[in-house]
Amino acid sequence: MDLIVTVQDAVTAFEDWLEPTSAELDAVELEMPLILADVDLLDAQIITLDRTPSELDERRLRRARRRALAERVALANRPVTASLPGGAA
């Protein structure tokens, strides 16, 4: 019989270099409206998976698609004022 033993150092080892940098956090914050719009779109799609979409469902899907597309356009057209250190952007 083989014993299953966890390696505690490997499971709980978090070094400072594993944490996201402030530049990476800024990049995520910049993309947060798009992330939230995509989550709303996924929610609208999940609702309609097991049934035929009603008129309200179709409107919800169209609205979520338009919002996600608008956020993608806004993010793509946002001017780059300075490059973020650490390669995040």
C-alpha positions in Angstrom: 0.0 0.0 0.0 1.4 3.4 -1.0 0.8 6.3 1.3 -0.4 9.6 -0.2 1.5 12.4 1.4 1.3 16.0 0.5 4.3 18.1 0.2 3.4 21.0 2.4 6.0 23.4 1.0 4.8 22.8 -2.6 1.2 23.3 -1.7 1.5 26.4 0.4 4.6 28.0 -1.1 3.9 31.5 -2.2 6.8 33.7 -2.9 6.7 37.5 -3.5 7.5 36.9 -7.2 4.3 34.8 -7.6 2.1 37.7 -6.7 0.8 39.9 -9.6 2.7 43.2 -10.1 1.0 46.5 -9.8 1.3 46.9 -13.6 -0.5 43.6 -14.0 -3.2 44.6 -11.6 -3.6 48.0 -13.4 -4.0 46.1 -16.7 -6.7 43.9 -15.2 -8.4 47.0 -13.8 -8.3 48.6 -17.3 -10.0 45.5 -18.8 -12.6 45.1 -16.0 -15.5 46.7 -17.9 -14.9 44.2 -20.8 -14.6 41.3 -18.3 -17.9 42.2 -16.7 -19.6 42.6 -20.0 -18.4 39.2 -21.1 -19.7 37.7 -17.8 -23.2 39.2 -18.5 -23.1 37.8 -22.0 -22.2 34.3 -20.7 -25.0 34.6 -18.1 -27.5 35.5 -20.9 -26.3 32.5 -23.0 -26.4 30.1 -20.0 -30.0 31.0 -19.3 -31.1 30.0 -22.8 -29.2 26.7 -22.9 -32.0 24.4 -21.8 -35.0 26.2 -23.4 -36.1 28.0 -26.5 -35.2 31.7 -26.0 -38.2 33.9 -25.4 -38.5 37.4 -26.7 -37.1 38.7 -23.5 -34.2 36.3 -23.6 -33.4 37.4 -27.2 -33.4 41.0 -26.1 -31.2 40.2 -23.2 -28.8 38.4 -25.5 -28.7 41.2 -28.0 -28.1 43.8 -25.3 -25.3 41.7 -23.7 -23.7 41.2 -27.2 -23.9 44.9 -27.9 -22.4 45.8 -24.5 -19.5 43.4 -24.9 -18.8 44.6 -28.4 -18.9 48.2 -27.3 -16.5 47.5 -24.4 -14.1 45.7 -26.8 -14.2 48.7 -29.2 -13.6 51.1 -26.3 -10.7 49.0 -25.0 -9.2 48.8 -28.5 -9.5 52.5 -29.1 -8.2 53.6 -25.8 -4.9 55.5 -26.3 -1.8 54.0 -24.9 -0.3 56.8 -22.9 2.6 54.9 -21.4 3.8 51.4 -21.6 3.3 49.4 -18.4 6.4 48.0 -16.7 6.7 44.2 -16.5 5.3 43.6 -19.9 1.6 44.0 -18.9 -0.6 45.9 -21.2 
